[in-house]
């Protein structure tokens, strides 16, 4: 089970996913999970219950390296969500 700080990281992770979808950078959550070989069920379970301890660091790394999400923001909540504007896919 996640502690409070872990839950906040999970919440920011999904906030970034939702923002990428809203900006039409990704088509949806399934696009993200397929692209990176993420188990769709685990992704859904985590979205439903953010206290689950199943967030993989690689999932965060994909947001940081491929979409310009700020590692500092996702881990601490400080600064802006994007270190640079995400590229259109």
DAJOZI-V77893 format. One record per residue. N is the residue number from 1. SS is DSSP state (H for helix, E for strand, C for the rest). PSI is psi in radians with two decimals (* if undefined). Layout:
N:SS:PSI / N:SS:PSI
This chain:
1:C:2.40 / 2:C:2.55 / 3:C:3.13 / 4:H:-0.71 / 5:H:-0.68 / 6:H:-0.72 / 7:H:-0.66 / 8:H:-0.68 / 9:H:-0.78 / 10:H:-0.75 / 11:H:-0.75 / 12:H:-0.63 / 13:H:-0.88 / 14:H:-0.56 / 15:H:-0.73 / 16:H:-0.74 / 17:H:-0.83 / 18:H:-0.67 / 19:H:-0.74 / 20:H:-0.67 / 21:H:-0.79 / 22:H:-0.65 / 23:C:-0.07 / 24:C:0.52 / 25:C:-0.71 / 26:C:2.66 / 27:C:-0.60 / 28:C:-3.08 / 29:H:-0.66 / 30:H:-0.60 / 31:H:-0.80 / 32:H:-0.83 / 33:H:-0.68 / 34:H:-0.77 / 35:H:-0.62 / 36:H:0.16 / 37:C:0.60 / 38:C:2.37 / 39:C:2.03 / 40:H:-0.68 / 41:H:-0.77 / 42:H:-0.72 / 43:H:-0.82 / 44:H:-0.77 / 45:H:-0.74 / 46:H:-0.69 / 47:H:-0.66 / 48:H:-0.61 / 49:C:1.63 / 50:C:-0.09 / 51:C:-0.16 / 52:C:2.54 / 53:C:1.04 / 54:C:0.09 / 55:C:2.22 / 56:C:2.43 / 57:H:-0.56 / 58:H:-0.59 / 59:H:-0.73 / 60:H:-0.74 / 61:H:-0.66 / 62:H:-0.73 / 63:H:-0.71 / 64:H:-0.87 / 65:H:-0.64 / 66:H:-0.36 / 67:H:0.03 / 68:C:0.31 / 69:E:2.41 / 70:C:2.16 / 71:H:-0.66 / 72:H:-0.78 / 73:H:-0.84 / 74:H:-0.58 / 75:H:-0.57 / 76:H:-0.35 / 77:C:0.04 / 78:C:2.50 / 79:C:-2.87 / 80:C:2.77 / 81:C:-0.66 / 82:E:2.36 / 83:C:-0.42 / 84:C:2.81 / 85:C:2.39 / 86:C:2.47 / 87:C:2.59 / 88:C:2.40 / 89:C:*
